[in-house]
Amino acid sequence: MLGEEFMANARVRTGITRELLLERMRQHTKYGPQRHRDRLEGEAVEFELPAMLAEAERQINSDPKKKTWQSILLEQVYGAMAADELSAMRIELVKAAAVLMAWIEDIDTRSTPEGDVDGR
């Protein structure tokens, strides 16, 4: 069951989703359909570095005093880059997209929306 607080921001999320879709339409207009490789075919090191970076961000996020939107997002992005199967990569990319939406939602619902980038 969704919490009252989560539901209170439904209108904000709808606006963010609309904005994201408009940006995708702008990108499509500018670049056309985009088809790129998920990564270069390579050696195991291609997975090892992002996995190490994801773990480093996970360690940062385990400390509430150090945890930031940036570290949360990087943990998800590096996790996606470290995935060795497309299905696992997709799961991590969805998580990263949800973190991005939550971060934008946080910015949009702050009492001082024009505040500093440190969340104050």
N, C-alpha and C positions, 0 to 999 in steps of 0.2 A: 504494500500500500504506500502510495506516495505521500510524503509529508506536506503539511500546509505551506511550509517555507518554500519547498520546491515548486509547488503549484503557483505560488504567488508570483514567481518570475516567468510564468508561461508566456506572457505577452512579450517580455524582453527576448526570450528565446525565439519566438516567432519572428521578431524583427531581425535578429541576428541571422536566422536561417534565410530569410528573404535577402538580406545583404550578401550572404555567402553565395546564394544562387545568382544574384546579379553580377557578382565578381566572376563566377564561372562562365556566365554568358559573355562578359567582356573578354575574358581570356579566349573563349571559343571563337568569338568574332575576330580577335586579333591573330590567333595562332591556328585556328581550325581544330579538327580533331587531334588530340595529342596521344601519340602512341610511343612510349619510350620503354627501354629495357628496365626491369626492376633493379638490376645491378649488372655489373660486368661479370662475366664468368671468370672465376678466379680461384685463388688458393684459399686455404683455410684462414689465413691472416685477415682476409676480407670480412670474416665473421668475428674474429677474435677481438679486434680493436673496438667495434661497436659494442660487443658484449662486455668488454672491460669498462667502457664508458657508461653503459647502462648500469652496471653494478656500482660504479662510483657515484652516479646520481641517486641510485637506490639508497646508498649509505647516507648521502646528504639528506635525503627525504626522511630517513628514519629519525632524524633529530628535528623536532618541531621548531627549534630556534633557527635552524639553517634552511628549512624547507621554503622554497619559493615557487611561484608559477613556472619560472624558467627551469628550475631543476625537475619539476614534475613533468613538464613537456619533454625535456631532453631525455629523461628516463624512458618515456614511451617511444620517442623517435629512434633513439639508439637501440631499444628493444626490437623495433621493426627492422632496423638495418641488420641486426644480428640474427634474425630469424632465418632458418635454413629451408623452410617450406613456405610456399606462397600462402597457404591458409593461415599459418601462424603470423606471417607478415601482415596479412590483411587485418587480423584481430588487433594487432598492435597499432596499425594505422587508424583503425576506428577509435581505439582508446586515445590516440594522440589527437584526433579530430574532436573528440568529446572534451578533452582537456583544453584545447584551444577555445571551444565554445564556452566552457566554464570560465576561462580567464576573461574572455570578452564580456561575458555576463557580469562578472565581478566588477570590471571597469565601468560597465554601463549602469550598475546599480549602486555605485559608491555615492556617499552623500556629497562629496566634492569631486564630480567627474573630471574636472580639469586639474586634479591633483598631480603630484609628482609620480614618476614611474615606479617609485618604491611602495606604492599602495597606500600612501597617506594623503 
